[in-house]
Amino acid sequence: MRLKILFIFLLFTVYFALSLSLESTNAIGLYLSISLGLFFWGVIEWKLFINRRNAENRRRLEEQLAEIPHTQSLISNDLLNIMLIDDVGNFLYILQRDSLGEDFSIDPISFSKVLEVALVEEGEIVILYPKKGLLGSTLLHAQDVIDEDVDEEDEEDEGDVESIEALCLRIVVDDLINPILEYPFIADGHSFEIDSEEYIEVNALCNEWYQKICIIIKRYEHTNVAVRLWQ
């Protein structure tokens, strides 16, 4: 398939180059028409190839996820980040990888070990549960630093449309090796205007899963002790 697409674009280059070397207006128009036709054909074939590859990658991923017991799932568009909830076995999974060729590290997290969750936008905690704990203490400290470093030159004009480039869930678990986990909803150079439909949908999805994690924490809140930042 790739060789076919490469051959199409090669023909486009040849016909386009020939159109530049001709003197007859009719011949130039003909060769330009052929080259444009080949170009759009190549673009269509490339998009079909990408769609088929993405569909195959998603099919393989769904086959892998079928082997993991879960009742709810959240899969990022790039297939690199996955969150699973097993409401029967009471386990949470956050699966992440750097590329499609890598395998996920599958480590189930018991519901009872989920201590805190926060919705983080542009590096700042917007909402968190419970209010007290590691993330809550960090939020207060970070807010003090922000208040001290505010400069009028960095303030945006009110007429400018604000865009969001980072949105994630930050989860604290009872694990000394990896206590803070993140699931990104907006990352890797993507950005959304705050009043766009895309951002509204992503933000709603993030809030939905934030509420799910809050429910998990609430179930075991009477046995969990909030982690507090050392003074």
N, C-alpha and C positions, 0 to 999 in steps of 0.2 A: 504493500500500500504506500509506504513512504517513497519507494522508488518511482511509483506511478506519479505521485504528487511532484516529486523532484523533476521528472521528465516533462510534466505539463509546464512547470515554471521555466524550465530550460527552453522549451518551444516558445513560450511567451517572450523570453529574452531575445531569442533569435529573430522572431518576426518583428519585434519592436525595433531592434537594431537595423533590420533591413528597411523598415519604413523610413528611417532617418537618412538612409543612403540613396533613396530613390528620388527621381526628379518629376515623374508623372504624378499629378495630383490624384488621379483615379487609383493608381497603384499604391500611393501613400495611404489613401483612405481605406483601401482594401486590407492592407497589411496591418494598419492600426486597428481596424475592426477585429481582425483575426487575433491580434495580440491581446486586445482587451477581453475578447471572448475566452481566450486561454487563461488569462489572469483570473477572471471571475470563476472559471471552472476549477482552477487550482485552489482558490479560496474556499469554495464550496466543498471540495473533496477534503481539504484540510480540516474544516469544521466537522464534517461527518466522521473523519478519523478520530478527532479529539472526543466527540460524543460517544463513539463506540468504545474507545479506550476507557473513558470515565465510567460508562455503564458496566464494562467488564470489571473494573476495579471495585465498583460498588457491589457487584454481585459476589465477588470473592470475599469482600469484607463482610457482607451479610452472612455468608456461609461460615466465616470464622466466629462472628458474634452469635450465631445460632448454637454454638457449642458452650456459650457462657450463659448460665441461667439468669434471666432478667425479665422484668415486667415493663420497664420503660427505657427508652434509649434516646440519646441526642447525638447526632453525628454532624460534624462540621462539613461544609461544602468541599473542602480540600481533602477530606477523609483522613486527616492527621490527628484530630482530637475527638474523643468519644467519651460520653458519660452514660453509665448504665445504672439503673436502680433495680435491685432484686428485692421486691417487697415481700417475697415469700421466705427467702433465706436471711433477709435483713442485711444485705450487703450493698455497698456503693462501689462502683468502679470508675476510675478516671484513667482512660487509656490515651497515651500520647506518643507520637513518633515524629521524627524530623523529615522523613521522606516515605513515599509509598512503598519503596523496596524494603523498608525495615519492618521488623515484627514488633508488636505491642508487648510491653511488659505488663502482664496481667496480675495485679495484686489486689485482691478484694479487701475493702475497708468495712469493718463491722459498723453498723449504724451507731452502736454504743460508743465508738471511738471518734465520731464526728462531733467536734466541740463548738466550732464557730463558723459562720459564713458571712461574707461581705460582698456587696456589689461595688466594684471598683471601676470608676470612669476616669480616664486620663490620669491614672495614678493616684486619684483621690477616692477615699471611701465615701460612697453616697449613702448607703444604708447597711446596717449590720445587725446580726443577731447571734448571741445575746449582746446587749449594749456594753456589758463589762467583760473584760478579758484581754487577751493579747492584742487583737486587732483594735479594740476600743482604746486601749492605752496608746497604741501607735498612732491612731487617728488624732488624738488630742495633741500629741507631740508634734505630729506633722503639721497640724493646723497652726500651732504656735510659730513654727518656722516659716510657714507661708505668710502669716500676718507680718512678720518682721522683714521679709524680703520683698514685699509688694512695692513695685515701682510704677510710677505713672506712665512711663514710656512703654511698659509692657502691657498696658491695658488696651483691650480691643475697642474699636469704635462700635458704638451701639448699632450702627447701620449694617455692620458686617454680619454675614451669616456664619454662625459658629458651626464648626465641624468636629466630629468625634473620630479619633484615630485609635482609641484603645478602650475596650470594654470587656470586663471579665468577672468571673466569680472567683473569690479567694476563700479557700476553705482550710480551717485549722483542724488537724486530726491528732489523735493521741499516738504519735510516732516520733521518737527522738531523732531518728535518722532523717526523715522527710516530713516535718510537721506542717508545712504550709503548701497547699496544692492550688493550682490555678487552672481554670478552664476559660480560654479566650473566646469571646463572641465577635470582637473586632480586633484585628491585629495584622501583622505582616504588611504594613504599608497601606492597608485599606483605610478609607475614611468615608464618613457619611455626614451629610449636612443634617443638623439637628432637627430640622423641620421636614426632612424627606421621609417618604413612605418606607424606604429600606431601613432607615434608622429606627423608626417607630416599631417596625416588625421585629427587628433584632432586639431592641430594648424590651419589648413585651415578652419575648422568648426568654431573655435573661432574667427578667423579674419572675416569670413563671417557675423557672428552675431554682431561683433563689427561695421562693416560697416552699418548694418541695424539700429543699435542704433544711429550711427552718422547721418544717414538720418533723423531719427525722430527728433533729436536735431536741425538739420539744418532747418527743416520746421518751427520751432518756435524760431529760434535764434534771430530774430529781437524783440521778446517780452520778452525773457528770459534775466536775468542779472546774469552773472557768479558770483558764490560765491567765495569770496577771503578769504584766511586765515588771521585772525587778526594778526597784527604786535605787 
